[in-house]
Amino acid sequence: MSEKELRRNLAVFPMSSVMQLTDLTARKIRYYEEQELIFPERNAGNNRLFSLNDIDRLLDIKEMLSDDFSIKEIKKQFLKIEQKEKQLSEEKIRIALYNDLMKESGLY
């Protein structure tokens, strides 16, 4: 994972900042968490901390809801995306292993 992606996954934003950035209420954000659309981390005081990726996802949810998607449809869309990303990651691993094997065997 690149440093940029690591930084985007770093949970540092408190609820108040996320509310301002997304124009969503705390209740809506908690609801999306209950629906397992977002997964904020918790600090030692049990307060939610959000990453840039969490904020992007909240903005995507907000946009999809304004386009008349249901929560169930949004979950399906996110699941499809996650499955594609996982599949691509597995494919990259297989290609890298294949290339390593070919180099080690002297066939490449």
N, C-alpha and C positions, 0 to 999 in steps of 0.2 A: 504494500500500500504506500502510495506516495506521501510525502510530507504534507502536501496540500490537502489530501483526503483525510489524513490523520487530524489535521487542524479543523477541518469541517465537521469531524465527528466529536470534537472536544466539547463536552457539556460545560458551558460557563455562563449561560444566560439565565437569570432568574425569571420567574413568572411575570413580574411587572414589566420587564424589558420585552419579553415575548408578546405580551398583550399590546404594548405600544407599536411594536414592529408589524404585527399581523392584524391589528384592529379587531381582535377577538377577545371575548370575555374570558375570565378565568374558568367560569363554569363550562363554557364550550370547549376549552382546551382540556379540562379534566374529563369531559364527556368523550372526546376523541381518544384520550388515553384509555378510558374504560372500554371503549370499542376496539382497542388494540390497533389503532391506526398510527399512534405515536408511542414511543417508549423512552420518555425522559429519564435521566438518571436522578438519583437522590444524593444529597450531601449528608454530612454527619447529623445535621439538624432535621433530616427527613424532608427538606425542601426540594422541589423539583428544579433540576438544572437542564437546560436545553442546549443543543448544538445548532450550528448553522444548518445542518441537514434537517434537524427537527423543524426549524423555522420554515425552511423551504417546503417541507412536507405539509405543514399547517397551511401555508399559502396555496399549495396544490389542492388540499382538501376544500378550502374556502372557495377556490375557483370552480372546482368540480361541483360543489353544492349549488353554486350560482348557475351552473349549466344544467341543473335539474338531475344530477346523479343522486342516487340514494346512498346511504352509508354502506349498505350491502354491496352495491355496485362499485363503490370506491374501494372497499376491501378487496374485491375480486381484481380490480385493476392493479392495485399495489401488489397483490399476490402474484399476478402474471409477471409483473416487472421483476420482482424478487426471484422468481423461478428462472427467468431469462438470464438475469445477472449471475445466478448460481451456475446455470448451464454454461455460460460463457467462461466463467472462472474455471470450471472443471475441464472445459475444452482446452483452455490455455495451459493448464497443468499437464494434460495428456500430451500436448504438442511439445512442451518443454521436456517432459520425460522421454518422449520418443527421440527428440534431438540429442539429449544426453546419452541415451543408449547407443544411438548411431555413432556419435563421436567416440565413445568408449570402445565400441567394437571395431572401430577403424573403417566402418562402411560409409562414413559421412565426411 
